[in-house]
């Protein structure tokens, strides 16, 4: 696809997203990986590489299946599916380090979603709510050049329960001082949408725009 076609497609997606998000919202809460950052292939590659180093060959489609879950929870599902015995925390550490060192600097934006965030910064409260490690998400936002626009960042470990439970979104709303019903969530996976619904927040699947 040429740059002109990409620009036209991005404009169309952006305009559609504007329509979907019109309303009396006071806070926008964005997921990061797959929502703001076009990095899901990189995340799949790191899961595959870490597993392969231990002699386990996994189908990267399992990462799509459980998109939005914290890494240790995905590893639990990998163990169930493949009969492996990965320690979820050790796997998370190895995966996060590999991603940070080899992939993060190449992160590209999901342009129409990043454009949406930039356009609304200063007009509504902006939060990022992710199941990823905080240092990784901070770096991702820096690479995307939007870190300075994010008022609240909630990541893995900030709440006892991650997505699909509502806790991360509720914490972000609390920190921003905005009632859940006045928040709109941007997600690209089922667990994130489940978490938004459980938090009493409206939501948009950016991958379906």
GITA-V861171 format. One line per field, one symbol per residue. ss: DSSP state (H for helix, E for strand, C for the rest). phi: phi as a letter, one per 20 degrees, with the letter a starting at -180 (. if undefined). burial: I if it has 24 or more other C-alpha atoms within 12 Angstrom, else O. Layout:
ss=???
phi=???
burial=???
//
This chain:
ss=CCHHHHHHHHHHHHHHHHHHCCCCCCEEEECCECCCEECHHHHHHHHHHHHHHCCCCCCCHHHHHCCCCCHHHHHHHHHHHHCCCCCHHHHHHHHHHHHHHHCHHHCEECHHHHHHHHHHECCEEEEEECCCCHHHHHHHHHHCCCHHHCCEEECCCCCCCCCCCCHHHHHHHHHHCCCHHHEEEEECCHHHHHHHHHCCCEEEEHHHC
phi=.ffffffffffffffffgffdfqeedbdddfdfndedecfffffffgffffffdndedefffffgdgofgggfffgffgffdmecffgfffgfffffffffddffegdeegfffffggfdfnecfccdcceefffffgffffffmcgfeeeccdcgnfcfdegeffgffffffffemdfgfddcddccbfgffgffgfemdfbceffdf
burial=OOOOOOOOOOOOIIOOIOOOIOOOIIIIIIIIIIIIIIIIIIIIIIIIIIIOOOOOOIOIOIIOOIIIIIIIIIIIIIOOOOOOOIOIOOIIIIIIOIIIOOIIOOIIIIIIIIIIIIOIOOOIIIIIIIIIIIIIIIIIIIIIOIIOIIIIIIIIIIOOOIIIIIIIIIIIIOIIOIIIIIIIIIIIIIIIIIIIIIIOIIIIIIIOI
//
